[in-house]
Amino acid sequence: MLFSQAEVLIVNVQICFAVKFTKERMKEKMEQKEVSLEEVLRGIVPRDEEAVEVCWKRWDSIAKPLRSLGWMEDAITRIAGAQHTPNVKTDRKILVPFCADNGIVEEGVTQTGQEVTAIVAENFLDEKSCAAIMCRESGTEIRPIDIGMVTDTPRVEKRKVAYGTKNFSKEPAMTREEAVRAVETGIHLAGELKEQGYGLIATGEMGIGNTTTSSAVAASLLNVPAEEMTGRGAGLSLQGLNRKIQVIREAIERWDLTNQEPLTILAYVGGFDLAGMVGMYLGGAYYHVPVVIDGFISSVAALLAIRLCPEAKGYMLASHVSKEPAARRVLQEVGLPPMIDGGLCLGEGSGAVAVFPLIEMANVIYQKMSTFEQINVDAYQPL
């Protein structure tokens, strides 16, 4: 059967409209899945206290002295509340290091240059960084994210908001819109990881200058002097430390940051890596996936998330207390006990990954160990 030119033209036009319509519908579906920060803050519900209660009853029935595994029991119980089920899943776990550069390095607040950020970001994929090696040994997957590096690397997944932040000693580090977009990047990643079946997420970061941004955010949130929240980072001289304190103090005073709300503080003196982790914590709470805090920088992001939504705390676990001067104070404000105190201050997510084997060990005991009743022994009674 032959078609006229007019008929062929009509068919082609119909096909074009159909393809365009299909693409638009697919785009709409994708956009519908990517919830906004505002929707997430409204949609986060408290952790499941019933699951927590059932979990504790199970622990107390196991044939061992009551609460004798300390934080290992508490960790499994917190995970039960976050996953909204006493049937805790810890077999699929992943570290997500957010990689970004910070304009404040122009002020001489770091020992190394920004080129290190891109090098380490690629090293995550070659198992040449500490955190990547620890992931391999603990059976943890790793997924570095370029959320704001100044350099494009060949393999690191790009979710770039901008090519690094601005120098906050001269202007705000980012616009409010950029801050929101970076937070939403973390939220969307948490949703993707939930869909892919991960039961535990570890936060990590890589970004030269990010102890400066974290100290500035922490000092602003807690309304304490910059010198009380600022350390030497990866190895500053005394002169470098004094300069670091100075630029933080001046920025806080310039924009009156101790009297600003969390997103404004993040936009003025934060970093894209911090913002991505904030989103990961909020997304974990929204999608019911527990998120393990790493060290000082990760805990500052956790504090930001809790200030935005207090219920998000129920979906977090603190892995360790960092050696950074302000780390213990920030964790106290977060309100979560650290699992280990070993003098770590490496970052990258290394401390969070370090506790994964202990969490898995605790879960095996929780799931499989005999109860007092099963071995015909009188149970311990709380005194």
C-alpha positions in Angstrom: 0.0 0.0 0.0 1.4 3.4 -1.0 1.0 6.6 1.0 0.9 10.1 -0.4 3.4 12.7 0.6 0.7 14.5 2.7 -0.1 11.2 4.5 3.5 10.6 5.2 3.9 14.1 6.5 0.9 13.7 8.8 2.3 10.4 10.2 5.7 11.9 10.8 4.2 14.9 12.7 2.1 12.5 14.8 5.2 10.5 15.6 7.1 13.6 16.6 4.3 14.7 18.9 4.1 11.2 20.4 7.9 11.1 21.1 7.8 14.7 22.5 4.8 13.8 24.7 6.5 10.6 25.9 9.7 12.5 26.8 7.7 15.2 28.6 5.8 12.6 30.6 9.0 10.8 31.5 10.6 14.1 32.6 7.5 14.8 34.7 7.7 11.4 36.4 11.4 12.0 37.2 10.7 15.4 38.5 7.8 14.1 40.6 10.2 11.6 42.2 12.7 14.3 43.2 11.0 15.8 46.2 11.9 19.3 47.3 13.5 20.3 50.5 10.3 21.9 51.7 8.4 18.7 51.0 10.9 16.6 52.9 10.9 18.8 55.9 7.2 18.5 56.1 7.2 14.7 55.4 9.7 13.5 57.9 8.0 11.5 60.7 9.5 10.3 64.0 11.4 7.1 64.1 9.3 4.0 64.9 9.2 3.7 68.7 7.3 0.4 68.6 10.1 -1.1 66.6 12.6 0.2 69.1 10.6 -1.3 72.0 10.4 -4.7 70.3 14.1 -4.6 69.6 15.0 -3.9 73.2 12.8 -6.7 74.3 14.6 -9.1 72.0 18.0 -7.9 73.3 16.9 -8.4 76.9 15.7 -11.9 76.1 19.1 -13.0 74.7 21.2 -15.3 77.0 23.7 -12.8 78.2 23.9 -10.1 81.0 21.4 -7.3 80.3 22.7 -4.5 78.1 26.2 -6.0 78.3 27.1 -5.1 74.7 26.7 -1.4 75.4 26.5 0.8 72.3 26.4 -2.3 70.0 22.9 -3.0 71.3 21.9 0.7 71.1 23.1 0.9 67.5 20.9 -2.0 66.4 18.0 -0.6 68.3 18.4 2.8 66.7 18.6 1.2 63.3 15.3 -0.7 64.0 13.6 2.6 64.8 15.1 4.2 61.7 14.1 1.3 59.4 10.7 1.1 61.0 11.0 -2.6 61.7 12.7 -4.8 64.4 13.9 -7.0 61.6 17.1 -5.0 61.1 19.0 -5.1 57.8 22.7 -4.3 57.7 24.0 -6.4 54.9 23.9 -3.7 52.2 25.8 -0.6 53.2 27.5 2.2 51.3 29.8 5.2 51.8 28.9 8.4 49.9 31.8 10.9 50.1 30.7 14.3 48.8 33.6 16.0 47.1 33.7 19.8 46.7 36.1 22.7 46.8 36.0 25.8 49.0 36.9 29.3 47.9 38.2 30.2 51.3 41.5 28.4 50.6 42.5 31.6 48.9 43.1 33.0 52.4 45.9 30.6 53.3 43.8 28.5 55.7 45.1 25.1 54.4 48.4 23.4 54.0 47.6 22.0 50.5 46.0 23.3 47.4 42.6 22.5 45.8 44.1 20.1 43.3 44.2 17.5 46.1 40.4 17.3 46.2 40.2 15.9 42.7 43.1 13.5 43.2 41.6 12.0 46.3 38.1 11.9 44.7 39.5 9.7 41.9 41.5 7.6 44.4 38.2 6.6 46.0 37.5 4.6 42.9 41.0 3.0 42.7 41.0 1.9 46.4 43.9 4.3 47.0 42.4 6.3 49.8 42.0 5.1 53.4 38.3 5.1 53.3 38.2 3.2 50.1 40.5 0.5 51.4 38.4 0.3 54.6 35.3 -0.1 52.4 36.8 -3.0 50.5 37.8 -4.8 53.8 34.4 -4.3 55.4 32.3 -5.2 52.4 31.0 -1.6 52.0 30.3 -0.1 48.6 31.6 3.4 47.8 30.1 6.1 45.6 32.0 9.4 45.5 30.0 12.4 44.3 31.3 15.5 42.7 28.9 18.1 44.2 31.2 21.1 43.7 34.8 20.4 42.7 36.7 23.0 40.7 38.0 20.2 38.5 36.1 17.8 36.3 37.5 14.3 36.8 36.9 11.4 34.3 35.0 8.9 36.6 33.6 10.6 39.7 29.8 10.9 39.4 28.9 14.5 38.7 26.1 16.1 40.6 27.8 19.5 40.5 26.0 22.5 41.8 28.9 24.9 40.9 32.6 24.8 40.4 33.5 25.4 44.0 32.2 27.9 46.5 33.1 31.6 46.7 35.7 33.0 49.2 33.5 33.7 52.2 35.9 36.3 53.5 34.8 38.5 50.6 31.3 37.4 49.7 28.8 34.6 50.6 30.1 31.1 49.8 27.0 30.4 47.8 23.6 31.7 47.0 20.6 30.5 49.0 19.4 28.7 45.8 22.7 26.9 45.5 22.5 25.8 49.1 19.0 24.4 48.7 20.0 22.7 45.4 23.0 21.1 47.1 20.9 19.9 50.1 18.3 18.5 47.6 21.1 16.6 45.8 21.8 14.7 49.0 18.1 14.1 49.5 17.7 12.6 46.0 20.7 10.4 46.5 19.3 9.0 49.7 16.0 8.2 47.8 18.0 6.4 45.1 20.0 4.4 47.6 16.7 3.3 49.3 15.3 2.1 46.0 18.5 0.2 45.3 18.2 -1.7 48.6 20.8 -0.2 50.8 20.1 -0.5 54.6 22.9 1.7 55.9 24.5 4.8 54.6 27.8 6.3 55.8 28.5 10.0 55.2 31.9 11.2 54.0 33.5 14.2 52.4 36.5 15.4 50.6 37.3 19.0 50.1 40.4 21.0 50.9 39.3 23.8 53.3 36.3 22.1 54.7 37.4 22.2 58.3 37.3 26.0 57.9 33.8 26.0 56.6 32.7 23.4 59.2 34.2 25.5 62.1 32.5 28.6 60.8 29.2 26.9 60.6 29.6 25.3 64.0 30.7 28.5 65.7 27.6 30.3 64.2 25.2 27.5 65.2 26.5 27.3 68.8 27.2 31.0 69.2 30.7 30.4 70.5 34.0 32.1 69.7 35.7 31.0 66.5 38.9 30.0 68.4 36.9 27.5 70.5 35.7 25.7 67.3 38.8 25.8 65.1 41.6 23.4 64.9 44.7 22.8 62.7 42.8 20.6 60.2 45.2 18.6 58.1 48.2 20.2 59.7 48.3 24.0 59.8 51.2 26.0 61.3 50.3 28.3 64.2 50.3 31.2 61.8 47.9 29.4 59.5 45.7 28.5 62.5 45.5 32.1 63.6 44.6 33.2 60.0 41.9 30.5 59.9 40.4 31.8 63.2 40.6 35.4 61.9 38.7 34.8 58.7 36.0 32.8 60.5 35.5 35.4 63.2 35.3 38.3 60.7 32.8 36.5 58.5 30.5 35.7 61.5 30.7 39.3 62.6 30.2 40.7 59.1 26.9 38.9 58.5 25.8 38.5 62.2 25.7 34.7 61.6 25.0 33.8 65.3 21.5 35.3 64.8 20.7 33.6 61.4 18.8 30.5 60.6 20.6 27.3 59.5 20.2 27.6 55.7 21.5 31.2 55.8 24.5 30.1 57.8 25.2 27.3 55.4 24.9 29.6 52.4 27.2 32.3 53.8 30.1 30.2 55.2 29.4 26.5 54.3 30.4 24.2 51.5 28.7 22.1 49.0 30.0 18.9 50.6 28.4 20.0 53.9 25.1 20.8 52.1 25.1 17.4 50.4 25.5 15.6 53.7 22.7 17.7 55.3 20.5 16.4 52.5 21.7 12.8 53.0 20.6 13.0 56.7 17.3 14.6 55.8 16.8 12.1 53.0 17.7 9.2 55.2 15.0 10.4 57.7 12.4 10.9 54.9 13.1 7.5 53.3 13.7 5.6 56.6 17.4 4.7 55.9 19.7 5.1 58.9 22.7 7.3 58.2 26.0 7.0 60.1 27.8 10.2 61.0 31.6 10.3 60.4 33.7 12.9 62.2 33.7 16.6 62.9 32.7 17.8 59.4 29.9 15.2 59.1 28.7 16.0 62.6 28.4 19.7 61.8 26.2 18.7 58.8 24.2 16.5 61.1 23.7 19.4 63.5 22.5 21.6 60.6 20.0 18.8 59.6 18.7 18.5 63.1 18.3 22.3 63.3 16.2 22.2 60.1 14.2 19.1 61.3 14.7 17.8 64.9 13.0 14.5 64.0 16.0 13.7 61.6 18.0 12.9 64.7 16.1 9.6 65.1 17.6 8.3 61.9 21.3 9.0 62.7 24.1 7.1 64.4 27.4 8.7 65.6 30.4 6.6 64.7 33.1 8.3 66.7 34.3 11.5 68.3 37.0 13.2 66.2 40.3 14.6 67.5 39.3 18.1 66.1 38.9 20.5 69.1 35.2 21.2 68.6 34.2 17.6 67.7 33.0 16.5 71.1 31.1 19.8 71.7 29.3 19.4 68.4 28.3 15.8 69.1 27.0 16.8 72.5 24.8 19.4 70.8 23.7 16.7 68.3 22.8 14.6 71.3 24.2 11.2 70.1 26.8 9.1 71.9 29.8 8.2 69.8 30.4 4.4 69.3 34.2 4.7 69.5 36.7 7.3 70.8 40.0 6.5 69.1 41.6 9.8 68.3 40.6 9.7 64.6 40.6 12.8 62.5 41.1 11.5 58.9 37.7 12.3 57.5 36.5 10.8 54.1 34.0 8.7 56.0 36.7 6.5 57.5 35.3 6.5 61.0 31.8 5.7 59.9 33.1 2.7 57.8 35.2 1.5 60.8 32.1 0.8 62.9 30.3 -1.1 60.1 31.8 -4.5 61.0 30.9 -4.0 64.7 27.3 -3.1 63.7 27.1 -6.2 61.6 28.5 -8.4 64.4 25.9 -7.0 66.8 23.1 -7.7 64.3 24.2 -11.3 64.0 24.0 -11.7 67.7 20.7 -9.9 67.8 19.2 -12.1 65.1 20.7 -15.5 65.9 21.8 -15.9 69.6 19.7 -18.1 71.8 17.4 -16.7 74.4 17.3 -17.6 78.1 14.1 -19.6 77.5 15.7 -21.6 74.7 18.6 -22.8 76.9 16.4 -23.3 80.0 18.1 -20.7 82.1 16.5 -18.1 84.3 16.7 -14.7 82.6 18.6 -11.8 84.2 16.3 -9.3 85.9 16.8 -5.6 85.8 17.8 -4.3 89.3 
